[in-house]
Amino acid sequence: MSNIVEYNLKMRHSRKVWINIMYLFKRKHKKRLRPIRLFGSMLMVLTILIPAPVNAASTALPEIRGESGYLLDIQSGQEIYTKNANEKLEPASTTKIMTALLAIEYGNLNDKVTITNTVIDSKLVYGTVINLTPGETLTLDDLLYATLLDSANDAAVAIAEYIGGSVPQFVDMMNARAQQIGATQTHFVNPTGLTDPQHTTTAHDLALIARVAYQNPIFDQYIKTKEQWITRSVQGQPTQMINENKLLWRDPHVDGMKVGFTSQALNCFVATSTVNGRSLVGVLLKSPVGTIWNDMSHLFEYGFTQTSNILYKPSGASVGSIMVGSKSVNLNLTIPIYLTKTVDGQLPTVNLRVKPVSNKNDQAKESEEISTVEVWSGNNLLSTIPLSSSEETIPPTTPLTTKDINDDSKYLYVKWFVVLLLVIVALRIYSNLQIIKRNKLRRNRKSIGRSKASTT
């Protein structure tokens, strides 16, 4: 897009120069100009009537110099550009996108993280670091700025240890989250992206991970930050973190993500760009030195000028229903569904698959998310969107039947019979005790009378 702006400026300048030359020439050769004017007028008419040829470069797929590349529409989830997108390659520090995402999902940004000896002694703490020291305390918030802006490996390891309990446990969390996202060709070995032949992903998978991260509003705030000062408890002086994403400084449409480099992975770059509310995510892996900035710009220029999004279903639209008792309740989209098409192309054919409702179909509050719908195009899962209940539902109360009433009556009769029987038994026992007591008193009186008679 910057090339187009420069071209327009040059054309405007050339036009001004040409007008000035013609004005001076006109003053000297006024009479001789009449035939020239006629010819010029005819030429102008022909120029207007004959359509200008379309610039082939603007519609052609961009040529990137990296080993692998991918461009994805964030709203629709559709692929716009691909080059070796399923080739497994090392992602370098773009790994830290997943590291930061898990920290945000599982941690509290205000938590105080104390740097341990195991962090400093880790084999993963070399290369880019901010020189954390044992006993130093930083907030998780500051560690995230150090990880995403400055790409500090010691900060990433500190996050992994704090969130996962240990680096290996955190790596397990990274791989589990990748599978959940759909990045099935991804295998993480560490939270930093430092060289390891088993630490691989694909441009396609990395775009899926970046898409989920970008849709997290907290993550989004970090990646669009150009510079940030973090507090150091040991040094007592704040340290400035500067975002390494040069496009964030150059292009007002670029709104973040992450760069990386190792001698094995070469230059890796994940970036997002937003124009008129539409966002794209681009991925470049194993790129030669000095190529990622222009290549990414070309990807975005192609995506925004040669494709567009069409609203397929608005937020709140019903895509299914469930029965609650005898009542039908609609399942509504919580966000809109968009489809991406090329300028001269057709919309893709999609189908919606509503997943089973998660709450046993017995009760739901209005607007409560109770299910999801998957948007499929062929064998490709484009998006998974939460569905909410259109209204509050209350479990129905089952009316009593004649049988229930008769059963209750029988139970009541039995209960009272048992109670009456117990009362009769109790009275019988009481009566017997009274008889025994009276007989005992009578015997005592007789024995007393005999003893008095014998004494006399």
C-alpha positions as CSV (number, residue, x, y, z in Angstrom):
1,M,0.0,0.0,0.0
2,S,2.9,2.3,0.7
3,N,4.1,1.7,-2.9
4,I,0.7,2.9,-4.2
5,V,0.9,6.1,-2.2
6,E,4.4,6.8,-3.5
7,Y,3.3,6.2,-7.1
8,N,0.4,8.6,-6.6
9,L,2.6,11.3,-5.2
10,K,5.1,11.0,-8.2
11,M,2.2,11.2,-10.7
12,R,0.8,14.3,-9.0
13,H,4.3,16.0,-9.2
14,S,4.8,15.0,-12.9
15,R,1.4,16.4,-13.7
16,K,2.3,19.8,-12.1
17,V,5.5,19.9,-14.1
18,W,3.8,19.1,-17.4
19,I,1.1,21.8,-16.8
20,N,3.8,24.5,-16.2
21,I,5.7,23.5,-19.4
22,M,2.5,23.6,-21.5
23,Y,1.6,27.1,-20.0
24,L,5.0,28.5,-21.0
25,F,4.9,26.9,-24.5
26,K,1.4,28.2,-25.0
27,R,2.4,31.8,-24.4
28,K,5.0,31.7,-27.2
29,H,3.2,29.7,-29.8
30,K,-0.5,30.5,-29.3
31,K,-1.5,30.3,-32.9
32,R,0.4,27.2,-33.7
33,L,-1.3,25.3,-30.9
34,R,-4.7,25.0,-32.4
35,P,-4.0,21.8,-34.4
36,I,-2.1,20.4,-31.4
37,R,-5.1,21.2,-29.2
38,L,-7.4,19.3,-31.5
39,F,-5.1,16.3,-31.6
40,G,-4.8,16.5,-27.8
41,S,-8.5,16.6,-27.3
42,M,-9.0,13.5,-29.5
43,L,-6.2,11.7,-27.7
44,M,-7.8,12.5,-24.3
45,V,-11.2,11.1,-25.5
46,L,-9.5,7.9,-26.7
47,T,-7.7,7.6,-23.4
48,I,-11.0,7.9,-21.5
49,L,-12.8,5.4,-23.8
50,I,-10.1,2.7,-23.8
51,P,-9.8,1.0,-20.4
52,A,-6.4,1.1,-18.8
53,P,-4.7,-2.3,-18.4
54,V,-4.9,-3.8,-14.9
55,N,-1.6,-4.0,-13.1
56,A,-0.9,-7.7,-13.1
57,A,1.4,-7.4,-10.1
58,S,-1.5,-6.3,-7.9
59,T,-3.6,-9.4,-8.6
60,A,-0.8,-12.0,-8.7
61,L,0.1,-14.0,-5.6
62,P,2.9,-12.4,-3.7
63,E,6.3,-14.1,-3.9
64,I,7.9,-14.5,-0.5
65,R,11.6,-15.4,-0.1
66,G,11.2,-17.6,3.0
67,E,10.9,-21.3,3.1
68,S,7.3,-21.2,4.3
69,G,4.4,-18.7,4.5
70,Y,0.8,-18.4,5.3
71,L,-1.9,-15.8,5.4
72,L,-5.2,-16.3,7.4
73,D,-8.3,-14.2,7.8
74,I,-8.9,-13.9,11.6
75,Q,-12.6,-13.4,11.3
76,S,-13.5,-16.2,8.9
77,G,-10.6,-18.6,9.6
78,Q,-10.0,-19.0,5.9
79,E,-6.7,-19.4,4.1
80,I,-5.7,-16.5,1.8
81,Y,-2.1,-17.5,0.9
82,T,0.0,-20.5,1.4
83,K,3.5,-21.6,0.6
84,N,4.8,-24.9,2.1
85,A,2.4,-24.2,5.0
86,N,2.5,-27.7,6.3
87,E,6.3,-28.1,6.3
88,K,7.6,-28.7,9.8
89,L,10.1,-26.0,10.7
90,E,11.6,-24.5,13.9
91,P,9.7,-21.4,15.0
92,A,12.4,-19.7,17.0
93,S,11.0,-17.1,19.4
94,T,7.6,-17.0,17.8
95,T,7.2,-20.0,20.3
96,K,6.7,-17.3,22.9
97,I,3.2,-16.6,21.6
98,M,2.1,-19.8,23.2
99,T,4.1,-19.2,26.3
100,A,2.5,-15.8,26.8
101,L,-1.0,-17.1,26.0
102,L,-0.8,-19.8,28.7
103,A,0.5,-17.3,31.2
104,I,-2.5,-15.0,30.5
105,E,-5.0,-17.9,30.6
106,Y,-3.7,-19.5,33.8
107,G,-2.0,-16.7,35.7
108,N,-2.8,-13.5,37.5
109,L,-1.0,-10.5,36.0
110,N,-0.4,-8.9,39.4
111,D,1.2,-12.0,40.8
112,K,4.7,-11.5,42.2
113,V,7.1,-14.0,40.6
114,T,10.4,-14.7,42.5
115,I,13.2,-15.8,40.3
116,T,14.7,-19.1,41.4
117,N,18.1,-20.6,40.9
118,T,16.6,-23.2,38.6
119,V,15.5,-20.5,36.3
120,I,19.0,-19.0,36.1
121,D,20.7,-22.4,35.8
122,S,18.4,-23.5,33.0
123,K,20.1,-24.6,29.8
124,L,17.4,-22.4,28.1
125,V,18.7,-19.1,29.5
126,Y,21.1,-17.8,26.9
127,G,20.8,-15.6,23.8
128,T,18.5,-12.7,24.4
129,V,18.0,-12.1,28.2
130,I,17.3,-9.3,30.6
131,N,19.8,-10.8,33.2
132,L,17.4,-11.8,35.9
133,T,19.0,-12.7,39.2
134,P,18.0,-15.3,41.9
135,G,15.7,-13.7,44.5
136,E,14.6,-10.9,42.2
137,T,10.9,-10.3,42.1
138,L,8.8,-9.2,39.1
139,T,5.1,-9.2,38.4
140,L,3.8,-11.6,35.8
141,D,2.8,-8.6,33.9
142,D,6.4,-7.3,33.6
143,L,7.6,-10.8,32.7
144,L,5.1,-10.9,29.8
145,Y,6.4,-7.5,28.5
146,A,10.0,-8.8,28.7
147,T,8.9,-12.0,26.8
148,L,6.8,-10.5,24.1
149,L,8.6,-7.2,23.4
150,D,12.3,-7.9,24.2
151,S,12.0,-11.7,23.6
152,A,13.9,-12.4,26.8
153,N,14.5,-16.1,27.3
154,D,15.1,-15.9,31.0
155,A,11.7,-14.2,31.4
156,A,10.0,-17.0,29.3
157,V,11.6,-19.7,31.5
158,A,10.5,-17.8,34.7
159,I,6.9,-17.8,33.4
160,A,7.1,-21.5,32.5
161,E,8.3,-22.4,35.9
162,Y,5.8,-20.2,37.7
163,I,2.7,-21.3,35.7
164,G,3.6,-25.0,35.1
165,G,5.5,-25.7,38.3
166,S,8.4,-26.8,36.2
167,V,9.5,-26.3,32.6
168,P,8.7,-29.8,31.5
169,Q,5.2,-29.6,33.0
170,F,4.7,-26.2,31.3
171,V,5.8,-27.7,27.9
172,D,3.1,-30.4,28.4
173,M,0.6,-27.6,28.8
174,M,1.9,-26.0,25.6
175,N,1.4,-29.1,23.6
176,A,-2.0,-29.9,25.0
177,R,-3.2,-26.3,24.2
178,A,-1.8,-26.6,20.7
179,Q,-3.8,-29.8,20.1
180,Q,-6.9,-28.1,21.5
181,I,-6.5,-25.2,19.1
182,G,-6.1,-27.6,16.1
183,A,-2.3,-27.2,15.7
184,T,-1.8,-30.9,15.3
185,Q,1.6,-30.7,13.5
186,T,3.1,-28.7,16.4
187,H,5.5,-30.2,19.0
188,F,7.0,-27.9,21.6
189,V,10.1,-28.8,23.6
190,N,10.8,-25.6,25.4
191,P,9.0,-22.2,26.2
192,T,11.7,-20.1,24.4
193,G,12.1,-21.4,20.9
194,L,15.8,-22.0,21.2
195,T,17.2,-24.6,18.8
196,D,16.1,-28.2,19.2
197,P,15.4,-30.5,16.2
198,Q,12.3,-31.8,18.0
199,H,10.9,-28.3,18.5
200,T,8.8,-27.8,15.4
201,T,5.6,-26.4,14.0
202,T,4.2,-25.3,10.6
203,A,3.2,-21.9,9.2
204,H,-0.4,-23.1,9.2
205,D,-0.3,-24.2,12.9
206,L,1.4,-21.1,14.0
207,A,-1.3,-19.0,12.3
208,L,-4.0,-21.0,14.2
209,I,-2.2,-20.4,17.5
210,A,-1.7,-16.7,16.7
211,R,-5.4,-16.3,15.8
212,V,-6.5,-17.6,19.2
213,A,-3.9,-15.4,21.0
214,Y,-5.0,-12.4,19.0
215,Q,-8.6,-12.9,20.0
216,N,-7.6,-12.7,23.6
217,P,-8.1,-9.0,24.5
218,I,-5.4,-9.2,27.2
219,F,-2.8,-10.7,24.9
220,D,-3.7,-8.1,22.3
221,Q,-2.7,-5.3,24.6
222,Y,0.8,-6.7,24.9
223,I,1.6,-7.3,21.3
224,K,0.5,-3.8,20.1
225,T,2.7,-2.1,22.7
226,K,5.8,-0.5,21.2
227,E,7.8,0.1,24.3
228,Q,7.3,-0.5,28.1
229,W,9.3,0.1,31.2
230,I,9.4,-2.8,33.7
231,T,10.3,-2.6,37.4
232,R,13.4,-4.4,38.7
233,S,13.4,-5.2,42.4
234,V,17.1,-6.0,42.6
235,Q,18.5,-3.3,40.4
236,G,16.1,-0.7,41.7
237,Q,15.9,0.9,38.2
238,P,13.3,0.3,35.6
239,T,14.3,-1.4,32.4
240,Q,13.0,-0.4,29.0
241,M,11.5,-3.1,26.8
242,I,11.3,-2.2,23.0
243,N,9.2,-4.2,20.6
244,E,11.3,-5.9,17.9
245,N,8.4,-5.9,15.4
246,K,9.6,-3.1,13.0
247,L,6.3,-3.1,11.1
248,L,4.6,-2.0,14.3
249,W,6.6,1.2,14.0
250,R,6.3,1.6,10.3
251,D,2.8,0.6,9.3
252,P,-0.2,2.0,11.3
253,H,-2.3,-1.0,10.3
254,V,0.0,-3.6,11.8
255,D,-1.1,-4.2,15.4
256,G,1.4,-6.8,16.7
257,M,2.7,-10.3,17.2
258,K,6.2,-11.7,17.4
259,V,9.6,-12.1,15.6
260,G,12.2,-14.7,16.1
261,F,15.7,-15.8,14.9
262,T,18.1,-18.7,15.5
263,S,20.9,-19.9,13.2
264,Q,18.8,-23.0,12.4
265,A,15.3,-21.4,12.1
266,L,16.6,-18.3,10.4
267,N,14.2,-15.3,10.5
268,C,10.6,-16.1,11.6
269,F,7.8,-13.6,11.8
270,V,4.2,-13.7,12.9
271,A,2.2,-10.4,12.4
272,T,-1.3,-9.1,12.4
273,S,-2.8,-6.2,10.5
274,T,-6.2,-4.6,10.7
275,V,-7.9,-2.5,8.0
276,N,-11.5,-1.2,8.4
277,G,-12.2,-3.7,11.2
278,R,-10.9,-6.7,9.2
279,S,-7.8,-8.5,10.6
280,L,-5.3,-10.8,9.0
281,V,-2.5,-12.9,10.5
282,G,0.6,-13.7,8.4
283,V,3.4,-16.2,9.1
284,L,6.9,-16.4,7.6
285,L,9.3,-19.2,8.5
286,K,12.9,-19.7,7.7
287,S,13.3,-16.4,5.8
288,P,16.7,-15.0,4.7
289,V,18.1,-11.9,6.5
290,G,16.3,-8.7,5.8
291,T,13.4,-10.1,3.9
292,I,10.6,-10.5,6.4
293,W,9.5,-6.9,6.6
294,N,8.8,-6.4,2.9
295,D,7.5,-10.0,2.4
296,M,5.0,-9.5,5.2
297,S,3.9,-6.2,3.8
298,H,3.3,-7.8,0.4
299,L,1.2,-10.5,2.0
300,F,-1.0,-8.0,3.8
301,E,-1.3,-5.8,0.7
302,Y,-2.5,-8.8,-1.3
303,G,-4.9,-10.0,1.4
304,F,-6.6,-6.6,1.8
305,T,-6.8,-5.6,-1.8
306,Q,-7.6,-9.0,-3.5
307,T,-9.9,-10.5,-0.9
308,S,-12.9,-9.3,1.1
309,N,-15.2,-10.6,3.9
310,I,-18.9,-11.1,3.5
311,L,-21.3,-11.4,6.4
312,Y,-22.7,-14.9,6.3
313,K,-24.8,-14.8,9.6
314,P,-25.0,-12.0,12.1
315,S,-24.5,-12.2,15.8
316,G,-27.7,-13.4,17.5
317,A,-28.8,-15.4,14.5
318,S,-30.3,-18.8,15.3
319,V,-28.5,-21.8,14.0
320,G,-30.5,-24.5,15.7
321,S,-32.8,-25.3,18.6
322,I,-33.2,-27.8,21.5
323,M,-36.2,-29.1,23.3
324,V,-36.6,-28.4,27.0
325,G,-39.6,-30.4,28.1
326,S,-42.2,-29.5,25.6
327,K,-40.6,-26.1,24.8
328,S,-38.2,-25.3,21.9
329,V,-35.3,-23.0,22.7
330,N,-33.2,-21.4,19.9
331,L,-29.4,-21.6,19.9
332,N,-28.0,-18.2,18.9
333,L,-24.6,-17.1,17.6
334,T,-22.6,-15.1,20.1
335,I,-20.4,-13.6,17.3
336,P,-21.1,-13.2,13.5
337,I,-19.9,-15.7,10.9
338,Y,-17.9,-14.1,8.0
339,L,-16.8,-15.8,4.8
340,T,-13.7,-14.7,2.8
341,K,-13.7,-14.5,-1.0
342,T,-11.4,-13.2,-3.7
343,V,-12.4,-10.0,-5.6
344,D,-13.5,-12.0,-8.6
345,G,-14.3,-15.3,-6.8
346,Q,-17.2,-17.1,-5.3
347,L,-18.1,-17.6,-1.6
348,P,-17.0,-21.0,-0.3
349,T,-19.6,-23.6,0.5
350,V,-19.8,-24.1,4.2
351,N,-21.9,-26.2,6.6
352,L,-22.6,-25.7,10.2
353,R,-22.4,-28.5,12.8
354,V,-24.0,-27.8,16.1
355,K,-22.3,-29.7,18.9
356,P,-24.3,-31.5,21.7
357,V,-25.6,-29.2,24.4
358,S,-23.5,-29.5,27.5
359,N,-26.1,-29.1,30.3
360,K,-28.4,-32.1,29.9
361,N,-31.1,-30.0,28.3
362,D,-32.8,-29.3,31.6
363,Q,-32.2,-25.6,32.4
364,A,-30.4,-22.6,30.9
365,K,-30.3,-18.8,31.6
366,E,-31.0,-16.4,28.8
367,S,-27.8,-15.6,26.8
368,E,-25.9,-18.4,28.7
369,E,-23.4,-20.2,26.4
370,I,-24.6,-23.8,26.3
371,S,-23.1,-25.2,23.1
372,T,-20.9,-24.4,20.1
373,V,-21.2,-24.6,16.3
374,E,-18.4,-25.6,14.0
375,V,-18.1,-23.9,10.6
376,W,-16.7,-26.3,8.0
377,S,-15.6,-25.8,4.4
378,G,-15.0,-29.3,3.0
379,N,-12.7,-31.0,5.4
380,N,-11.4,-27.8,6.9
381,L,-12.6,-26.5,10.2
382,L,-12.7,-22.7,9.9
383,S,-14.2,-21.6,13.2
384,T,-15.8,-22.8,16.4
385,I,-18.3,-20.3,17.8
386,P,-20.2,-20.4,21.1
387,L,-24.0,-20.6,21.1
388,S,-26.2,-19.1,23.7
389,S,-29.8,-19.8,24.8
390,S,-32.4,-17.5,23.4
391,E,-34.4,-17.4,26.7
392,E,-34.3,-18.7,30.2
393,T,-35.6,-22.2,30.6
394,I,-36.9,-23.9,33.8
395,P,-37.1,-27.7,34.3
396,P,-40.8,-28.7,33.9
397,T,-42.5,-30.1,37.0
398,T,-44.2,-33.4,36.3
399,P,-47.9,-33.4,37.3
400,L,-49.1,-36.1,39.7
401,T,-51.1,-39.0,38.1
402,T,-54.0,-40.9,39.6
403,K,-51.6,-43.8,40.2
404,D,-49.2,-41.5,42.1
405,I,-52.1,-40.2,44.3
406,N,-53.3,-43.8,44.9
407,D,-49.8,-44.9,45.8
408,D,-49.5,-42.0,48.2
409,S,-52.8,-42.8,49.8
410,K,-51.8,-46.4,50.3
411,Y,-48.6,-45.3,51.9
412,L,-50.5,-43.0,54.1
413,Y,-52.8,-45.8,55.3
414,V,-49.9,-48.1,56.0
415,K,-48.2,-45.3,58.0
416,W,-51.2,-44.7,60.2
417,F,-51.8,-48.4,60.7
418,V,-48.3,-48.8,61.9
419,V,-48.6,-45.8,64.2
420,L,-51.9,-47.2,65.6
421,L,-50.4,-50.6,66.1
422,L,-47.5,-49.1,68.0
423,V,-49.9,-47.1,70.2
424,I,-51.9,-50.3,71.0
425,V,-48.8,-52.2,71.9
426,A,-47.6,-49.3,74.1
427,L,-50.9,-49.2,75.9
428,R,-50.9,-53.0,76.3
429,I,-47.4,-52.8,77.8
430,Y,-48.4,-50.0,80.1
431,S,-51.5,-51.9,81.2
432,N,-49.5,-55.0,82.0
433,L,-47.0,-53.0,84.0
434,Q,-49.8,-51.4,86.0
435,I,-51.3,-54.8,86.8
436,I,-47.9,-56.1,87.9
437,K,-47.5,-53.1,90.1
438,R,-50.9,-53.5,91.8
439,N,-50.3,-57.3,92.4
440,K,-47.0,-56.5,94.0
441,L,-48.6,-53.9,96.3
442,R,-51.3,-56.4,97.2
443,R,-48.7,-59.1,98.2
444,N,-46.8,-56.6,100.2
445,R,-49.9,-55.7,102.2
446,K,-50.7,-59.3,102.9
447,S,-47.2,-60.1,104.2
448,I,-47.4,-57.1,106.5
449,G,-50.8,-58.3,107.9
450,R,-49.4,-61.8,108.6
451,S,-46.4,-60.4,110.5
452,K,-48.6,-58.3,112.7
453,A,-50.9,-61.2,113.6
454,S,-48.0,-63.5,114.6
455,T,-46.6,-60.7,116.9
456,T,-49.9,-60.5,118.7
